[in-house]
Amino acid sequence: MRGQAKSHRQLNSIALSQSAMKSPLDLSRRLHRLRLAMQDAKLDALLISTRPNCLYLSHLPSSHSLILVLQDKAFFFTDFRYIEIAERSLSHLTVVRISQNGMSEIGEIIQRHRIHRLGFEGRWEFQSVQKLQACLNSTCELVESGRLLRRLRAVKDLQEIRAIEQAQRINERILRSAVRHIERGITEQALQRYIRTQMIALGVEEAFETIVAFGPTSSLPHARPGRRRIENSGLVLIDMGVKKAFYHSDMTRTLGWRIVTPEIRNIYEIVLEAQSAAFEKIRPGISAREVDAAARQIIAAHGYGECFGHGLGHGVGLEIHEAPTLNPNSEDVLEERMVVTVEPGIYLPGKGGVRIEDLVIVTKNGPRNLTRFPKSFVTLS
């Protein structure tokens, strides 16, 4: 119980410290946008179950919460562990205490408000959907509606952009420190540990498992840091991000170490050219696949098309990977205030790989780059 009490105190502190950043008015605007989307989808109500989406509408981190949005009301359901802080901080939502298996209470409210078309998130576990359905009468139709919040969250408000930018500034500060820490004989794992230590010291979390890859290991797009040491030549690839105030950042830089072959230097310039070509395409109204194609065509024209096998980028926000997606199969269209990564790469098995990743905001004038870390090829020694 002592540890549990401590976690509750930490939760209270987190929620209260964020109140200045997300006021009830800000969150009410999000509810208004969602209700307009629900009207277009002909939904009487939407039941939100995934943590990121509940966090988006409440700004209260919780391991057990659901939000039911109607056109004139919105309910926040949670259990004993979070009820006190929810009642204190969620003035824009009606807080309802439920049991651990509280589908009957939720079902009762749905029926009381005579909901006929109820949207739910497809990522919700099937067993929970079945339990809810058992509590509803036959006149209530369940409709999978996970795309509604996916689309809303893809377009960031000014507070979100500010939070992402703050996370990115810290991310770059740590990367600069990590680059200075590189010396002959250091292992990938040791450099990864150093980066994590710096994150803790600055009060941020690791957004994802930091990638540190030396030499030939850099040809693996999602390399796991190991015991490989940096010796006399090759590449250093670092892909890292931090999470601050619930929002993520992301970037990748590839550096040379002492002696680098002409081929590696060449592919670095090709990747940089591909990223620039993608930047030129980014604007509201353009399809995400067209932005991806601009970078992919440059790499293919230089004969390395088969060496770029992943998508060009992805949205970043409350999750490190969210809408939109920038890849050849994407159906997304870019909109103003979307925040996306642009990360082309070329990977040569047995030799090494180059990836350059920046974090940008889509604006009416093109991309605004949140990443300030230099991109000119640097050889460390």
N, C-alpha and C positions, 0 to 999 in steps of 0.2 A: 504493500500500500504506500510505503514511503516513496518509492520510485514513481508510482502512479500519481501521487499528489504533486510531486515535482513537475511531471509532464503537464498537469493541469495548470500549474502556475506559469509555466513557460508559454502555454497556449494563450492564457489570459494576457500575458505581456506582449506576445506577438500581435494578437488581434487589436489590442488597444494602441500599440505603437503604430499600426497601419491606418488608424482612423483618420489621420490628417491627410493621407494620400488618397483614400477612397471614401468620400463622404457619402451619406445616404442619397444625396442628390445625384452624384455620379452613378451610383448603382441603380437608381430609379430610371435614369436615362437608358441604361442597358435593358432593364425590364421593358421599357416602352418600345425599344427597337425589336425586342423579342416578340412582343405582342403583335406588332405589325406583321412580322414574319409568320406568326401563328395564324393571323387572319388570312394571309395569302394561301396558307396550307390548309385552310378550313378546319382548324383544330379548336376545340372548345377549351382544351387545357393541355399542358405539357408537363410530364413528370421527368425531372432531371435527377440522374443518379450518379454520374461519373464525378470523381473528385475535382478535376480541373474545371468542369462546368459549374459545379456547385460553388467552387471558390470564385469563379468569375462573377457570379451574381450575389455572393454574400461577403466575400473577402474574409471568410472565417475558415481556417483549415480544420478539417474534421475527418476522422476515419469512418464515421457513420452519420451520414446526413442525406436527405433528399429534399428537393424543392419542387413544389407543385405550383405552376403558374396558370392562373385563370385570367380572363380579360379584365376583371375588376379587383382581384385579390391575388396574393402570392403567399404560400405557406412554406416555412422552413421546418422540416421534421428532423429531430435528433433525439438521442437518448440521454440518460442521467449524466453521462460524463461531460456533455457539452451544453446542457440546458442553461446553466447559469450565465455563461459568457455569451451564449446566443441571445438570451433575453436582454442582456445589457447592451449589446452592440448592433443588433439588427432591427433598427426602428422601421426600416422599409419593408420588412417581411413579418408575417404573423408566425410566431414561434410556437410549435406544438411538440410536446414531449411524447415520444413513442417508446415502445419496448424494443428489444433487439430484433424481434420478428414482428414489426409493427404494421404489416400490410393491412390488417383488419381496420386499424384506425384511419389509415390513408384511404382505404376503400370506402369507409363510411363517409368521409368528407367528399369524395368524388361523387358518390351517389346523392348526398344531400344537395349538391350543387347541380344535379341533373346533367352531368357530363355525358355527351353522346360520342364524341370523337376525342380520344385521349392519345396524345403522342407520347412515345417513350424512346429512350436511347438504345440503339441496337447493341451497344457494347455492354449493356446491362446483362447480368448472368440470366440464363434461360429459366433457372429454377425460381428466381425472384419474380420474373414475368408471370410464371405459372401461378405463384402464390397470390399475386395481385389479381390476376384474372379470376381466380376462385372467389375473390371477395367482391366482385362486381356483378351486376345483373346483365342479362343478355343484350340489353339495349346499348351498352357501352362498347364501342369499337376501339380496339388498340391499334395504333398506327405507328410504325417505325419512323422516327423523325429526327434521327441523330444529326442530320446535315444542317438543321436550322442553326444550332449554336456553333457548329463548325464554321459556317459562313460568317456569322456575326463576329466570332472571336478572331477571324482572320484580319479584320479591319480594326486597327488599334486606336484607342482614344489617346489624348495627349498625355494623360497620366501614365498609361502603359508604355508609350514611347519613351517618356522620361525615365521610367524604371529600367527599361531595356538598355537605354544609353548609359545609365549609371553602372549597370552590371558590366557593360562592355568596357567602360573606362577602367574598372577594377581588373577585368580580365587581361587587358593590355599591360597594366602595371605589373601584374604577376608574371606575364610572359617576358617582359623586359628583364625582370629579376632572374627568371629561369635561364635566359640566354647568357647572362653574365655568370651564371653558376656552372655552365658547361666547361668541362676540362677533360683532358685526355685521361682515359681510364674509367670515367663515370659510366654507370650502366643505365639502361633505359628505365629500369625500375627505380633506381636511385633518383633520377631526375623527376620521375613521376611523383615520388614521395616528397621531394622538395616543393614541387608545385602545390601539392595538397596541403603541405604545412603552411605555405604562404596564404592559401585560401582560408585556412582556419584562423591564422593570425589577423586577417583582415575582416573576419566575421561573415564570410560568404560560404556557400556550399558548392560542391562540385556538381555542375550541371549534368554531366555524364562522365563515364570513366575516361579520364584523360589519356589520349594516345600519345606515346612517345616512341618513335621508331628511328633506329640508326641504320645507315647503310642499306643493304639489300632488303631489310625488314620494311622499309618505307614503301615497298611495292605492294604491301597489303593495306588496302584502304581502311580496314578496321583492325589494325595490328594491335596485339596485346603486348604491353611492355614486358620484356624479359631480362635476362642477364647479359645480353649483348653489350659489350663495351665499345665506346667510341675510341678508335685508335688513330690511324694515320690519314684516312681519306674517307670520303663518302658524304652522305646526306644526313641531316637531322630534321625530322618532321614532327611537329607538335600541333596537335588538334585538341583544343581545350575550351571550356566554357565555365562560367560561374552562374549561380543563382542567388539573387538578392531580392528581398521583399517579394518572393514568389516568382519573379521573372528571370528569364534565362538570357545568356549571351553565348556566342559561338564564333570561333575563328580558327584558322589553320595557317601556319607559316612553315615553309620549307627552307632550310638554310644549308649552306655548304660547310664542310669541315675539312680544312687544309686543302687537299688535292681533290679536285672534282673533274671528271672527264668532260671533254667537249660535248659529248652526246647529252649528258645530264644538263649542262648549261643551256644547250639548245632547247631541250624539252621544257625547261623552266620558262624560257622566253615565249614558247608556243602557248603554254598554259596562261601566261600573263596576257598574251594577245587574245586568247579565247575569252578570258574574263572581261576584258575591255569591250569585246564585241557584244557580249551579253549585256553589259552596262548600257550600251548604246540603244538597246531594244527596250529596256525597262521603262514603262510608263503606264498610266491607267488605261485600261481597255485592250491591252495586248494579251494574247493567250500565253500562258506559262510555257506551253510546249514550243512556242516560237522563240522565246528567250533561250530555252534549252538548246534549240536547233542552232541558234547563232553561234554559241560556243562550240557545239559539237562539230559544226561544219569547218571551223578553223582547224580543230585538232585532226579531223579526217583529211583535210587538204594537205596536211603535212605528213600523212601516212601513218598516223597513230590512232585512227578511229577505233580499232579493236582494243586499244589500251585505255579507253575511257568508258567504263562499263556501268557507272552509277549515275543517278540523276544530278542535275546541275545544282539543285538547292531545295530548300524547304522553308516553311514559315517557322518563326520563333516567337514564343510568348510565355504563357503559363506552362507550356510544355516545350521541350527542346525540339521536338518534331511536331508541327501542326500545319494546318492549311495556311497558304496554298502549297502545292507541290510543283516543283519545276523539273519535269522529266518528259521524255518523248510521248508518254501516254496520258499526261495530265489533261483534265478537262477544265482546269481552273483558268480564270481570267483575272489579271492583276487589277487591283483597285488602289486608289489613293489611301495611304496610311497602312498598307500591308508592310510587314517587316519580314524580309527573306534573306537567306544566305545565298551567295553565288560562289560556288566552289568546284570549278573544273579541275580535272587532274589527268595525269598520264602515268601509268604504272608499268614498269618493265621488270618482269620476274627475274630475280637473280642479280639485278643491277640497282634498282631503287625506284622510287616514285616521287612525283611532285604534285602537291595540291596547294592551291592558294584559295583561301576562303575569307570573304568579307561579309559583313552584316549590313544590309542596306534597307532604307525606308523608300517605298514607292511614293513619289510626289508627282504633282501635275507637270513639273519641270524635269522629270526623270528621276534617277536614283539619288538619294542622299546617303552617302557612305558613313556609317557609324564607326567604321574601323579606321583608326589613324596609324596603326603600326605599319612601318615602311614595307614596301613590296619589292624593291629592287634587290637583285640577288646579292647576298652577302656571304662571304666565305670567312668562317671563324677560324681561329688558330690558337 
